[in-house]
Structure formats: C-alpha cells, structure tokens
Amino acid sequence: MRWVFLFLFVVGFCWAEEGLSVGGWVRGGSGTAVIVASNGQFSNWTYGGETVWRLSVLNRDTEYGRFEASGDIAVLSGAMTNMATSSLRWQIGEETLLVADVRKFSVMVKPFWGDVIIGRQLVRWGEGVIFSPMDFFVKLDVMDVSLSRLGIDALRVKIPVGQLGFVESIGMMHSSWTNSTAGIRLGSEVASWYATGACFYRGKEKEWIGGISLKGDLGLTWYGELVYHHATNDKASFWQGMIGTDYSFGKKWVFRAEYMMHTLERTNFSLLEQYGLTVYPFLSRYYASFQLMVMPGIIDTLSLTVVANLDDKEENLWEKGQWWIVSYTRNLYQNVNLFLWFRYLTDISALTSERSGLFSGMVSVEVKY
C-alpha cells in the first residue's frame, strides 16, 4: 500500500502544472472526561489537551483529472489519548501521543466515458447519516463528535448512463484476487425519487451483501435502505434496514430523525466475534437517532445529536445504551472559530455487564488558512 501512496504522490505533483490549492486548519484546546457510575457518582476525573493540524491539497486545474490529499497530525495528552483512532501513533511523553492520519489521498482521471479514482477516498453508497446499511465498507468514526465516516483504500470506476443514471464499481486495494473485496452499484432518478441498487462481496468473511435505497420528497425529505447479508455460515445471514427523514425551515432550523433495525442473532457469536460484525457498534436490533441544528445568526451554530438503543433492557434510563452530543460553534473573527462540545456515552451495543456512562467535554479554538 505504501508504494501506491508514493505513486499517487508523484503523479499528483507532476500533474499540478498550474499549482496546488493548499488549505486546512489548526485547532487547539483542552477538555475533561469523567466516569458516571451506576449510583450516579462521578469518578476518575481526567483532563487532557489536543492540538490538531489538518492539511488539504488539491490541484488547481481539474479539467482532466484531480489530485486530492488531506491528513491530520495531532498531539494528544491526558484524557484525549483515549480518543485516538489512528493506527499511526508514537508515544512522545508519559501521557502524550503524536498521531497521524491520512484521510484522503487519491487521484481521479476523467476519460470520456466516466471517472476512475484510485487511493484513499470517502465513499458513501447509502443515504443514512447515522445509520446506513448500504455503506458496506465505510466505518463510522465514533470518536469524532460530528460522527463522520473514515476513508478507504480503493479503486473506483463510475460511468454515467443516460441523463440520470450511473454504474459504479469498487475494489479494495488491500485485497488479493483469491480474497477479494469488491462491489457494484447502479442508480437512477425516477420522477422526484432517487433509487440505487448495490451488491458487495467480502471475500475474507465469504459474505454477499445486496440492497436498495430510495430518497425522495413527500413534504419532508424521506429516505430508506434495505439490505440482506448472506454468508456461507447461516448464522451470519440477516436483514438490515433503515428509514429516515429530514427537514429545514426558517433558514435557521434543521432536524433529522432515523430508525434502524436488523434480524442478526448476536447470541450465535462470541463476545470477541461481535466486535467484528458488520453492524458493530449497533449490535442490538432496534435503534433511533435524532439531530437538531439551530443557526440563530450568521456566526453561531448549535447542534444536538441523540442516538438510542431501543432494544436495551436496562431499567435505569441513564444506563441504557445512548449517545448525547451537544456542540456549539461561534465565528470570532473571519477565519477564527470557537468550538465547544459536550458528550455523554454509554455502551450503545449493550456488550458490557457493568453499566456506566462517560461524560466528556472540550473547548478549542480553530484557525483556518
């Protein structure tokens, strides 16, 4: 894989005859985390800090192709080291980590018949924001308060069909021919509805996944996905589906609600196996989410995200599987923003027998360039 990245790097810079567009941001701040025990007591108070530098690069002349790269370098200390998700990390102090993450690193060429993209890229095949069964190969970054998706290393080809349709195929670059991981998707717009169908094969798990998605306007914007997972091992075959809606009004309010369910029998798997299932971390059968964004003025944005495990049998409300995330952004001056977030998490998968919550928060300043 490192040779692929080196090749893309050389191609990208040789391609950039008209130069590169460079941007990004630097963010620094501090925060705290505390465990909320089953008796309601706070324990294990910890503090930490975070400094992140994001660099994004794009070639200016994109008429025939595009080179795009984006990555983070961060120094985490104290409690913030527990939030590191990158595989590239170095211990530089007793409670300090230096981490690096390549979020995008791809080259796209544009032959007359379509687009070919190779490298690390963000690929969304589903319509759901929190729950998206059609995103067969893209994982939710649960440590990110915006719940973004992580990129994958792939070769992707997209071909337009007529005025409103397309065919898209993808193959994971880490796979071998005898252990392939690949998929194909077709889509088209019909009246005011957008429909796609997709099929995906995971060679290592010997699993076929196929599904459909729909999105359209019926007063509110509605979208849904229905997927079937078929494995050679019958205990891993199951249905998975979601339905969602979103609406904005007054140019100041945006709300979104989603519901997901699946038929996977998690009792067929050991605790270790459950961490590797395609539905992780949403291992229970029924989940719901709600998001609300308020923009009272041009310089302020307030958002609330709630994700709940509806299948959790825990009687104590605050020990049930759930995520609560509140964030606030204020533009202080041109490209300088104040960013605050608070989060309350419990075991959304209902895997642990000892139930407790984790409250964390952070205040930071971000400077864009």
Buried (B, 14 or more C-beta within 10 A) or exposed (E): EEEBBEEBBEBBEEBBEEEBEEEBBBBBBBBBBBBBBEEEEEEEEBEBBBBBBBBBBBBEEBEEBBBBBBBBBBBBBBBBBBBBEBEEBEEEEEEBBBBBBBBBBBBBBBEEEBBBBBBBBBBEBBBBBBBBBBBBBBBBBBEEBEBEBBBBBBBBBBBEEEEEBBBBBBBBBEBEEEEEBBBBBBBBBEEEBBBBBBBBBBBEBEBBBBBBBBBBEEEEBBBBBBBBBEBEEEEBBBBBBBBBBBEEEEEEEBBBBBBBBBEBEBEEBEEEEBEEBBBBBBBBBBBBBBBBBBBEEEEEBBBBBBBBBBBBEBEEEBBBBBBBBBBBBBBEEEEEBBBBBBBBBBBBBBBEEEBBBBBBBBBBEBBEE
